[in-house]
Each structure stands twice: as C-alpha cells, then as structure tokens.
Amino acid sequence: MSYQVIARKYRPQRFADVVGQEHVTQTLSNAIEQKRIAHAYLFCGPRGTGKTTIARIFAKCLNAEGGPKVNFDDKDFHAQEITEGRSLDVLEIDGASNNGVEQVRELRETCKYAPANSTFKIYIIDEVHMLSTAAFNALLKTLEEPPAHVKFMFATTDPEKVLPTILSRCQRFDLRRIPAALITKHLAEIAKKEKVKIDAEALYAIARGADGGMRDAESTLDQLISFCGDKIEEADVLSMFGLAAESQILKLSKAVLNGEIQIALTQLNELAQGGKDLGRLLSDLLNHFRNLLIHQISKGDLNLLEVSEAEIAALKEQSSLASAESLTKILETLAEAELNLRDAASKKILLEVTLLKCIEARNSISIDSVLKQLNQLRGGGNAPAAISTAGAHTAPAAKPSTKVHQEIAAPITLREIQPVSAELSGLWMQLVEAVTNASRFTGSYLTNAHPVSFEKNLLVIGFDPEFEDHLGLVDNSRNHTLLQTKLAELGHPNCQIKFIKAEAPAIRPQIAAAQNVSREDREAREEKISVQPSPPSRPSRDIPAEKKPASVPFNKNDFKNDPLIQKALEIFKGQIVEVRA
C-alpha cells in the first residue's frame, strides 16, 4: 500500500474526532437526533480547519445503515464507501473547475434521480465561491426546492463572494481557527502514534506557524519527520520555516519596553542574518503586544489569551513596564508597519525604523492629558464646577500643590507698587510690541504683565498674583536677553530686567497728574488710550492700549522654544513630534 500523508491518515472520521469546532459538530449532531435536517448547508472558515471533513462525516451520518444517526458503525458499508471516495450517492465537486452554467445544468438533471443504494443523494461542492454568477443563478431554484432525497453541502474560504440569494437558502456554519493549545495536543498524540520524540517547544512552534490550521500543522509535522527522523527539536522547526524562537520575541519586546535601542537593533540584526521571516517576526511582535495589552487591561485574566507558560511569565513581568496607552500606540505603530511591509524595498530597514518608533511611542502621552496638566499648572482647574447653584458665591478653584507651583511661589513676595508715569507706560507699550514681533509667545505673557519701575538702568516688571505662573516661565536668560536687546533698540542700552509678583497700579489717573501739559494735549493723548474690558476672571480696571501689538503668524521655532512648552515637556518627559496628514 502506498504511503499516506499524516493529514489524510489521521483525518477525523467522526464528529468526536474533529478538533476545535464543537459549536458546529454539536449543532449537526442535535439536528440529526431531532430529525431536523435541512436541505442545504454552507461551511465557511480558513483553510485546514475541517470544512470538507465535517461535510463528509455529516454525509456518513445521513447515509449510515439504519440512519440518519450520529454513532454509526465503523464497518458500515456506506461509511466506508464515503471514506474511500467511491460512493455513487455522495458526489464531491470542485467548484473551481466546475464553475460554469453547463455543469450546473448537468447537476440539475442528475439530482432528479433517486440514490443508488443510500438514503440521500448528497452533493459536496468545495470552494463554492468560485462558481460564476450565471452558475449560481442557475442553481437557485433547485437549491431552494430540491427533491426530498437530495442534500447540498457547500464549503468556502470566502463567503463574501457567495451570492446573498445562495446564502439565504443555506444553513451557515462558520468554522474558527483552532487554538494553538489544541493543535499542540493533537500533534503530540500523532507523534506518539508515529513513535516520534518531539519537544514541547517544537510542538508549540509548529502550532504558531500553522496559524490556526490543523492541516498545515500536520503537513509541517510530516515534513519535519522526513527531515529530522524520529527526534525533533525546536531549533529544527525554526530553521526550516524561518520562525523566531519565542525567547527571542520576548527578549526583543522587553528591549522595546525598556527603551534599549542598541539591544533591540542587535537582536533584529541577528534574526535577519539567521534567515528569519521578517514578516512573520513583525506578526509575532504584534501578537505579543496585543497579549500584553489584554493581560494588563483584564488584570491577568488568562482565559482571553492563547499563550504558553513561558509567555505567561513574560506578560506578568512586562505589564509594569508600560501603560495601556503606550501599548496601544506601540500596537498602532506595528500595525501600520505590517501594512507597509509588502511594498517596502528593504524589510529590515522598515523594521528598524518601526522599532525606534515603538521605543518613542512608549513614552508618548495624549494631547488631552497634556492640556489637562497645563490647565492645572495655570491654576485653571474646573472653575464652572465650583459655582454654587444657590447663587451664594463662587468658590475659588484650588490650585494643585505641584512641585512646579512650589518652586515658583516660594521666592516671590507681594509688594506695594507706586503708580507708574506716562513715560514709563509709553515705553512699556513700545517694548511689548517689539518683543511680540520677535517672539509671539513671550509677547503673549507680557500682555498680562505691567511695568513697576525703571530706575538706574533696572526695569522691574510685575505680574498679578493671578498670573504668577507666567513669572516662572518668562524669568530665564533667553527672555532677559530678548528684552535687553529691544530696550537697547528703543534707546536704553545696558539695562537689566527683574520680574516680581505685584498688583497692577491704576494707570489712567497717574498719567493726568504726572504730565504738566495743556488741557488740549492731555485730551488728545487720552483719546489714544483705550480702556479694554478685562477677562471675567480678573478684577475690572482700566488698562491703557495706546498701541495694540500686531498679530504675528505662527512660528514653529517660537513654539518649540516657548518656556511654557519646554516646561511641559520637562514635566511629562516628552518630545514634540510633527504629524503630517
């Protein structure tokens, strides 16, 4: 007798032998026992999961002696005929090569005749989605109202291509990918029967490579037996099929989570030089980080995962290395790389760039979180929530006791400030305009400040207690140099700058008192001073606006160098990333 491959030799012969498809086999068994047998069935699912096998077993149950019955005799004549493929009443048709109208017409003519020696005449059409539209339409009437002795069983890997009119006339069963644990267990039983010694790691590697297909796993085992003999190890599986070892996947993922760029790139280089399939490596990484995210979100619920013992230990260890938000961004980066891998000229370079992006993504933070923290730094809080609905009073928003506030507030004391002169007010307006033209962000902070005094080449600038957060952001060497430069341009060289916290004085009355000019000149000057309404959060007071700073277009460098943005990046340990649409 000629040699039979493992996939055919150990093909299931009963519903109880089918692995991982209990939701289908149990339903069909109940239908037989309850005598609720339909006239057409459609089995859908990935390759190698048991579609045609289940159809054959179902045909055995229907045509068994004394049937239909689930527990038929193994020596039953009709069952043996179907197993050997010589039954005249069970016809297996290849939909890819018999996809025309003529073949369907022939089927319609032959199905009228009664079965030769069985209860039912059964048509099993494999890859039924390959039938043409005209062939499907020619089959519609027969499929909807076939003779009582005719049963149709269709199998397809692409149910989306089957016409809806066909789907509506069939009972549909969707077969799922078989879990790796079940494949490993089944292969171990086969290896024992074949008297082959195989490591548990090798079995798991075969199951990983099969991607949920039992036939693929059995074919791989058959090939390994021919290659290795009666002893198979994990290294044999990995070298033959270009798979990365589970320990290598875990080491690479740990390097990404720890931000160890050199280790990650070195590990990738070793895998590439070892002839590993980089596409499969990317898929394995994606699956591991998915498991890590599910493990973290579910708080260690292993029922949602299909992992080995070694990976369970790694998941527990790595869960504390990154947040769920960071893992989500890493998954998005890997998924995007998987889409681009097909068109990449160099897969290795694409994976190297992807690993660098993943390492950066682990420290990323959402813009919502940044805005929330910035709002807390400014002392904004949730002001509307503090308003009393009874109309009593508005409770002030509590400022967060962060380290940043403590550092800013500690050295600052509130001073009583004397009213400023009109000359100082005019110089201040010119200075604000000049600074705004040079740096939009620094100028925006100065609009909330006011001049205090200008004596002995020392310009003192005050911030209201309401804007004391701005003081710590502008009081740096860069802004000091900018202000000194602009003062020199306005005719005041060699000036020093000092920032303090101080209440803003009332300016308008002091201007009128300080200037000994004619009434006409004073009125002409006051017409130029516009009193603008203050924001709702500040006390109402008059603010001179002789010159409104001109609006400056957005400047990317100013944004990056802005002290507030730099302080936020320092607090959140982040970086600015340009996103292109």
ROZAKE-96713 format. One record per residue (C-alpha): residue in one letter; x, y, z; residue number from 0. Coordinates in pm, whole numbers. Layout:
- A,X,Y,Z,NUM
...
***
This chain:
- M,0,0,0,0
- S,131,346,-93,1
- Y,234,593,176,2
- Q,-38,819,318,3
- V,48,1165,447,4
- I,-36,1241,809,5
- A,-312,1489,715,6
- R,-502,1209,536,7
- K,-401,922,761,8
- Y,-533,1092,1075,9
- R,-828,1268,916,10
- P,-1127,1271,1157,11
- Q,-1389,1005,1080,12
- R,-1649,1107,1340,13
- F,-1776,1430,1488,14
- A,-1598,1344,1814,15
- D,-1262,1338,1632,16
- V,-1292,1694,1498,17
- V,-1069,1935,1694,18
- G,-1176,2284,1794,19
- Q,-1513,2302,1610,20
- E,-1753,2181,1879,21
- H,-2002,2460,1806,22
- V,-2055,2307,1458,23
- T,-2037,1936,1533,24
- Q,-2270,1964,1833,25
- T,-2532,2153,1631,26
- L,-2524,1896,1349,27
- S,-2544,1607,1599,28
- N,-2851,1762,1762,29
- A,-3012,1820,1421,30
- I,-2971,1451,1337,31
- E,-3110,1331,1670,32
- Q,-3409,1566,1646,33
- K,-3474,1482,1279,34
- R,-3436,1849,1183,35
- I,-3216,1804,878,36
- A,-3208,2094,631,37
- H,-3164,2057,256,38
- A,-2857,2286,219,39
- Y,-2558,2366,440,40
- L,-2272,2613,398,41
- F,-1944,2564,587,42
- C,-1717,2872,600,43
- G,-1375,2922,753,44
- P,-997,2944,699,45
- R,-807,2671,521,46
- G,-736,2347,704,47
- T,-997,2391,978,48
- G,-1225,2098,878,49
- K,-1492,2223,637,50
- T,-1485,1934,390,51
- T,-1411,1684,668,52
- I,-1726,1785,858,53
- A,-1929,1765,536,54
- R,-1807,1407,477,55
- I,-1880,1299,835,56
- F,-2226,1455,808,57
- A,-2282,1257,485,58
- K,-2182,936,667,59
- C,-2431,1010,943,60
- L,-2714,1070,692,61
- N,-2648,762,479,62
- A,-2547,519,756,63
- E,-2735,191,776,64
- G,-3048,249,983,65
- G,-2976,623,988,66
- P,-2959,908,995,67
- K,-2764,860,1318,68
- V,-2453,1008,1478,69
- N,-2299,692,1624,70
- F,-2271,479,1311,71
- D,-2070,158,1289,72
- D,-1713,194,1164,73
- K,-1763,-111,945,74
- D,-2077,31,792,75
- F,-2067,-29,415,76
- H,-2191,320,322,77
- A,-1949,489,565,78
- Q,-1655,300,419,79
- E,-1759,397,66,80
- I,-1769,767,159,81
- T,-1434,743,339,82
- E,-1268,586,36,83
- G,-1440,831,-204,84
- R,-1620,566,-413,85
- S,-1980,625,-311,86
- L,-2216,676,-605,87
- D,-2454,880,-392,88
- V,-2204,1124,-236,89
- L,-2054,1340,-510,90
- E,-1767,1576,-430,91
- I,-1742,1855,-685,92
- D,-1459,2106,-721,93
- G,-1622,2447,-760,94
- A,-1311,2596,-921,95
- S,-1310,2359,-1221,96
- N,-1688,2308,-1246,97
- N,-1797,2668,-1227,98
- G,-1993,2709,-1549,99
- V,-2363,2700,-1631,100
- E,-2329,2372,-1822,101
- Q,-2201,2185,-1515,102
- V,-2487,2323,-1303,103
- R,-2741,2218,-1566,104
- E,-2596,1868,-1561,105
- L,-2623,1865,-1181,106
- R,-2988,1972,-1200,107
- E,-3065,1686,-1436,108
- T,-2891,1415,-1232,109
- C,-3032,1520,-895,110
- K,-3383,1420,-1010,111
- Y,-3289,1052,-998,112
- A,-3312,857,-673,113
- P,-2991,747,-493,114
- A,-2843,414,-598,115
- N,-2822,239,-261,116
- S,-2830,510,7,117
- T,-3090,719,185,118
- F,-2981,1052,36,119
- K,-2801,1176,-272,120
- I,-2551,1430,-136,121
- Y,-2361,1695,-334,122
- I,-2048,1836,-164,123
- I,-1923,2143,-358,124
- D,-1581,2263,-238,125
- E,-1474,2627,-291,126
- V,-1829,2712,-395,127
- H,-1745,3084,-416,128
- M,-1561,3006,-743,129
- L,-1891,2943,-924,130
- S,-1981,3212,-1174,131
- T,-2280,3438,-1120,132
- A,-2466,3266,-1401,133
- A,-2396,2924,-1243,134
- F,-2522,3046,-906,135
- N,-2840,3178,-1063,136
- A,-2895,2850,-1248,137
- L,-2871,2665,-916,138
- L,-3115,2887,-725,139
- K,-3443,2706,-795,140
- T,-3301,2359,-738,141
- L,-3127,2473,-419,142
- E,-3446,2625,-278,143
- E,-3676,2330,-352,144
- P,-3463,2021,-417,145
- P,-3609,1668,-428,146
- A,-3657,1512,-84,147
- H,-3367,1272,-136,148
- V,-3112,1546,-224,149
- K,-2888,1734,20,150
- F,-2639,2010,-68,151
- M,-2323,2083,134,152
- F,-2105,2377,33,153
- A,-1758,2468,161,154
- T,-1581,2801,108,155
- T,-1295,3008,243,156
- D,-1451,3332,111,157
- P,-1823,3354,193,158
- E,-1832,3721,91,159
- K,-1816,3612,-274,160
- V,-2119,3385,-243,161
- L,-2439,3550,-368,162
- P,-2682,3659,-94,163
- T,-2954,3461,-272,164
- I,-2749,3145,-216,165
- L,-2666,3232,145,166
- S,-3032,3283,229,167
- R,-3114,2928,115,168
- C,-2848,2759,333,169
- Q,-2780,2699,697,170
- R,-2446,2868,752,171
- F,-2173,2742,989,172
- D,-1858,2948,1048,173
- L,-1556,2743,1149,174
- R,-1294,2924,1355,175
- R,-918,2900,1370,176
- I,-805,2622,1600,177
- P,-626,2739,1918,178
- A,-254,2664,1942,179
- A,-303,2461,2261,180
- L,-541,2219,2086,181
- I,-311,2187,1784,182
- T,-18,2111,2014,183
- K,-215,1843,2199,184
- H,-332,1679,1875,185
- L,19,1679,1723,186
- A,158,1521,2040,187
- E,-90,1234,2003,188
- I,4,1185,1638,189
- A,377,1192,1721,190
- K,321,927,1987,191
- K,142,703,1737,192
- E,419,759,1481,193
- K,682,684,1751,194
- V,848,1022,1708,195
- K,1008,1209,2000,196
- I,938,1582,1981,197
- D,996,1867,2229,198
- A,705,2066,2369,199
- E,874,2385,2240,200
- A,890,2235,1891,201
- L,520,2144,1904,202
- Y,431,2498,2008,203
- A,649,2641,1729,204
- I,463,2424,1475,205
- A,128,2536,1615,206
- R,238,2901,1594,207
- G,341,2860,1233,208
- A,15,2684,1140,209
- D,-184,2999,1229,210
- G,-492,2806,1339,211
- G,-495,2548,1057,212
- M,-477,2182,1162,213
- R,-393,2057,813,214
- D,-98,2299,791,215
- A,29,2178,1128,216
- E,1,1812,1028,217
- S,178,1875,697,218
- T,457,2056,883,219
- L,497,1764,1124,220
- D,509,1523,830,221
- Q,784,1728,666,222
- L,984,1751,989,223
- I,973,1374,1037,224
- S,1121,1334,688,225
- F,1388,1595,768,226
- C,1484,1503,1125,227
- G,1383,1141,1167,228
- D,1237,1019,1495,229
- K,1367,1312,1708,230
- I,1255,1671,1651,231
- E,1372,1979,1843,232
- E,1263,2342,1840,233
- A,1575,2453,1651,234
- D,1481,2219,1363,235
- V,1137,2379,1333,236
- L,1273,2734,1349,237
- S,1548,2674,1094,238
- M,1320,2502,846,239
- F,1037,2755,847,240
- G,1220,3078,929,241
- L,1041,3136,1259,242
- A,1189,3328,1550,243
- A,1211,3148,1883,244
- E,963,3251,2149,245
- S,1251,3355,2376,246
- Q,1382,3586,2101,247
- I,1041,3751,2061,248
- L,1018,3808,2436,249
- K,1373,3948,2451,250
- L,1304,4189,2165,251
- S,977,4309,2317,252
- K,1146,4365,2655,253
- A,1417,4574,2489,254
- V,1148,4791,2329,255
- L,965,4844,2658,256
- N,1291,4928,2840,257
- G,1398,5171,2567,258
- E,1716,4973,2496,259
- I,1773,5077,2136,260
- Q,2108,4903,2091,261
- I,1981,4569,2223,262
- A,1666,4586,2006,263
- L,1858,4662,1685,264
- T,2122,4399,1764,265
- Q,1854,4136,1822,266
- L,1679,4229,1496,267
- N,2009,4208,1306,268
- E,2077,3859,1446,269
- L,1730,3740,1342,270
- A,1768,3884,992,271
- Q,2112,3727,944,272
- G,1970,3396,1070,273
- G,1729,3391,777,274
- K,1416,3452,981,275
- D,1099,3563,804,276
- L,1077,3933,897,277
- G,710,3947,805,278
- R,638,3666,1045,279
- L,858,3831,1307,280
- L,652,4150,1283,281
- S,332,3948,1313,282
- D,466,3769,1623,283
- L,562,4101,1783,284
- L,218,4241,1709,285
- N,53,3937,1866,286
- H,275,3957,2177,287
- F,200,4324,2243,288
- R,-169,4251,2187,289
- N,-150,3979,2452,290
- L,36,4218,2681,291
- L,-233,4485,2643,292
- I,-517,4234,2704,293
- H,-331,4091,3005,294
- Q,-291,4439,3152,295
- I,-648,4554,3088,296
- S,-805,4228,3210,297
- K,-580,4232,3520,298
- G,-419,3898,3441,299
- D,-721,3703,3307,300
- L,-559,3422,3106,301
- N,-891,3300,2965,302
- L,-868,3570,2700,303
- L,-522,3463,2583,304
- E,-362,3173,2397,305
- V,-10,3171,2537,306
- S,250,2926,2659,307
- E,386,2903,3013,308
- A,698,3099,2918,309
- E,491,3382,2770,310
- I,265,3395,3077,311
- A,568,3465,3295,312
- A,689,3729,3048,313
- L,349,3900,3041,314
- K,348,3929,3420,315
- E,698,4078,3414,316
- Q,640,4323,3128,317
- S,298,4451,3236,318
- S,461,4700,3472,319
- L,696,4841,3206,320
- A,437,5040,3009,321
- S,88,5183,3043,322
- A,-213,5071,2842,323
- E,-197,5395,2643,324
- S,167,5333,2549,325
- L,95,4973,2448,326
- T,-191,5094,2229,327
- K,42,5334,2047,328
- I,301,5057,2003,329
- L,32,4834,1852,330
- E,-73,5111,1615,331
- T,289,5155,1505,332
- L,336,4781,1443,333
- A,3,4751,1259,334
- E,98,5040,1030,335
- A,433,4874,958,336
- E,257,4546,875,337
- L,51,4727,611,338
- N,363,4887,459,339
- L,579,4575,471,340
- R,458,4440,138,341
- D,565,4750,-55,342
- A,889,4809,135,343
- A,1209,4788,-69,344
- S,1402,4679,243,345
- K,1203,4497,508,346
- K,1491,4512,755,347
- I,1516,4892,737,348
- L,1140,4923,780,349
- L,1153,4703,1091,350
- E,1445,4902,1234,351
- V,1254,5227,1192,352
- T,945,5063,1338,353
- L,1133,4951,1650,354
- L,1265,5305,1701,355
- K,910,5442,1667,356
- C,785,5185,1918,357
- I,1052,5289,2168,358
- E,949,5654,2125,359
- A,580,5564,2148,360
- R,618,5401,2488,361
- N,680,5743,2648,362
- S,418,5930,2445,363
- I,123,6099,2610,364
- S,-208,6206,2462,365
- I,-279,6572,2389,366
- D,-578,6556,2624,367
- S,-352,6465,2914,368
- V,-110,6745,2823,369
- L,-389,7003,2810,370
- K,-527,6883,3141,371
- Q,-192,6913,3313,372
- L,-124,7253,3157,373
- N,-462,7370,3279,374
- Q,-368,7258,3630,375
- L,-33,7437,3604,376
- R,-211,7759,3510,377
- G,-437,7712,3812,378
- G,-750,7692,3597,379
- G,-897,7368,3730,380
- N,-1267,7317,3664,381
- A,-1398,7661,3751,382
- P,-1762,7610,3639,383
- A,-1798,7317,3878,384
- A,-1724,7548,4173,385
- I,-2016,7785,4102,386
- S,-2292,7748,4356,387
- T,-2636,7688,4202,388
- A,-2798,7862,4500,389
- G,-2638,8188,4392,390
- A,-2444,8234,4713,391
- H,-2088,8289,4586,392
- T,-1825,8145,4360,393
- A,-1573,7922,4531,394
- P,-1218,7985,4414,395
- A,-1058,7695,4227,396
- A,-797,7522,4438,397
- K,-453,7525,4283,398
- P,-272,7193,4268,399
- S,15,7166,4508,400
- T,264,7057,4244,401
- K,637,7091,4262,402
- V,629,7349,3984,403
- H,399,7579,4185,404
- Q,612,7542,4494,405
- E,929,7634,4308,406
- I,767,7940,4151,407
- A,577,8064,4452,408
- A,846,8020,4717,409
- P,1082,8311,4639,410
- I,810,8559,4534,411
- T,663,8817,4773,412
- L,383,9062,4704,413
- R,493,9428,4700,414
- E,307,9753,4720,415
- I,375,9930,4391,416
- Q,371,10302,4329,417
- P,181,10429,4022,418
- V,389,10447,3707,419
- S,446,10754,3496,420
- A,309,10816,3149,421
- E,663,10797,3004,422
- L,715,10450,3151,423
- S,372,10344,3028,424
- G,456,10456,2674,425
- L,794,10281,2683,426
- W,624,9964,2808,427
- M,381,9962,2516,428
- Q,665,10002,2267,429
- L,862,9725,2437,430
- V,567,9482,2434,431
- E,510,9546,2064,432
- A,878,9494,1980,433
- V,901,9173,2183,434
- T,578,9036,2031,435
- N,717,9088,1682,436
- A,1026,8890,1781,437
- S,856,8615,1988,438
- R,484,8569,1982,439
- F,479,8357,2297,440
- T,695,8584,2510,441
- G,487,8879,2396,442
- S,167,8699,2497,443
- Y,299,8662,2853,444
- L,396,9031,2870,445
- T,40,9136,2784,446
- N,-53,9002,3128,447
- A,233,9193,3297,448
- H,287,9563,3379,449
- P,584,9794,3440,450
- V,665,9866,3804,451
- S,968,10095,3790,452
- F,1258,10194,3569,453
- E,1548,10342,3767,454
- K,1927,10316,3737,455
- N,1900,10104,3423,456
- L,1684,9844,3604,457
- L,1339,9770,3460,458
- V,1115,9597,3713,459
- I,822,9403,3557,460
- G,533,9280,3769,461
- F,277,9002,3733,462
- D,-54,8999,3916,463
- P,-90,8709,4165,464
- E,-345,8571,3919,465
- F,-66,8531,3659,466
- E,215,8427,3892,467
- D,258,8103,3696,468
- H,379,8309,3399,469
- L,654,8460,3608,470
- G,841,8134,3642,471
- L,809,8072,3268,472
- V,948,8403,3143,473
- D,1216,8457,3407,474
- N,1502,8297,3216,475
- S,1818,8409,3040,476
- R,1665,8387,2693,477
- N,1383,8630,2769,478
- H,1618,8859,2967,479
- T,1845,8885,2662,480
- L,1547,8949,2432,481
- L,1414,9231,2650,482
- Q,1760,9389,2688,483
- T,1806,9383,2310,484
- K,1471,9550,2245,485
- L,1533,9813,2517,486
- A,1867,9894,2353,487
- E,1687,9939,2020,488
- L,1448,10181,2194,489
- G,1739,10389,2324,490
- H,1808,10230,2661,491
- P,2126,10021,2637,492
- N,2288,9821,2919,493
- C,1958,9770,3104,494
- Q,1884,9490,3346,495
- I,1550,9313,3384,496
- K,1380,9192,3703,497
- F,1047,9008,3735,498
- I,838,9024,4052,499
- K,484,8945,4169,500
- A,289,9269,4219,501
- E,-58,9414,4180,502
- A,-103,9631,3874,503
- P,-147,10002,3959,504
- A,-423,10221,3822,505
- I,-251,10400,3535,506
- R,-501,10646,3385,507
- P,-524,10894,3681,508
- Q,-147,10895,3724,509
- I,-90,10989,3363,510
- A,-305,11300,3400,511
- A,-137,11402,3726,512
- A,218,11343,3615,513
- Q,208,11548,3296,514
- N,211,11927,3317,515
- V,69,11988,2972,516
- S,-217,12181,2831,517
- R,-572,12051,2851,518
- E,-585,12005,2474,519
- D,-267,11796,2469,520
- R,-391,11584,2757,521
- E,-728,11518,2590,522
- A,-556,11433,2263,523
- R,-332,11184,2443,524
- E,-619,11027,2639,525
- E,-814,10970,2319,526
- K,-537,10736,2213,527
- I,-560,10535,2535,528
- S,-834,10276,2500,529
- V,-977,10116,2808,530
- Q,-1039,9748,2729,531
- P,-1263,9520,2937,532
- S,-1074,9270,3147,533
- P,-1137,8895,3132,534
- P,-1409,8764,3363,535
- S,-1156,8608,3599,536
- R,-968,8939,3667,537
- P,-1085,9244,3862,538
- S,-1215,9518,3635,539
- R,-966,9801,3588,540
- D,-854,10045,3322,541
- I,-572,9930,3100,542
- P,-401,10168,2859,543
- A,-391,10045,2500,544
- E,-224,10321,2303,545
- K,-76,10063,2072,546
- K,-219,9715,2024,547
- P,54,9461,1949,548
- A,28,9342,1592,549
- S,-71,8980,1542,550
- V,219,8759,1446,551
- P,178,8445,1235,552
- F,251,8109,1397,553
- N,620,8029,1408,554
- K,727,7668,1465,555
- N,1062,7759,1623,556
- D,897,8001,1866,557
- F,656,7729,1969,558
- K,939,7481,2034,559
- N,1143,7741,2230,560
- D,847,7869,2430,561
- P,924,7833,2805,562
- L,574,7703,2885,563
- I,605,7430,2621,564
- Q,957,7345,2740,565
- K,838,7325,3100,566
- A,551,7093,2994,567
- L,792,6869,2801,568
- E,1022,6859,3105,569
- I,736,6764,3339,570
- F,591,6494,3111,571
- K,932,6377,2980,572
- G,802,6405,2628,573
- Q,905,6547,2296,574
- I,746,6733,2007,575
- V,657,6510,1710,576
- E,546,6656,1379,577
- V,239,6474,1241,578
- R,181,6503,871,579
- A,-165,6449,724,580
***
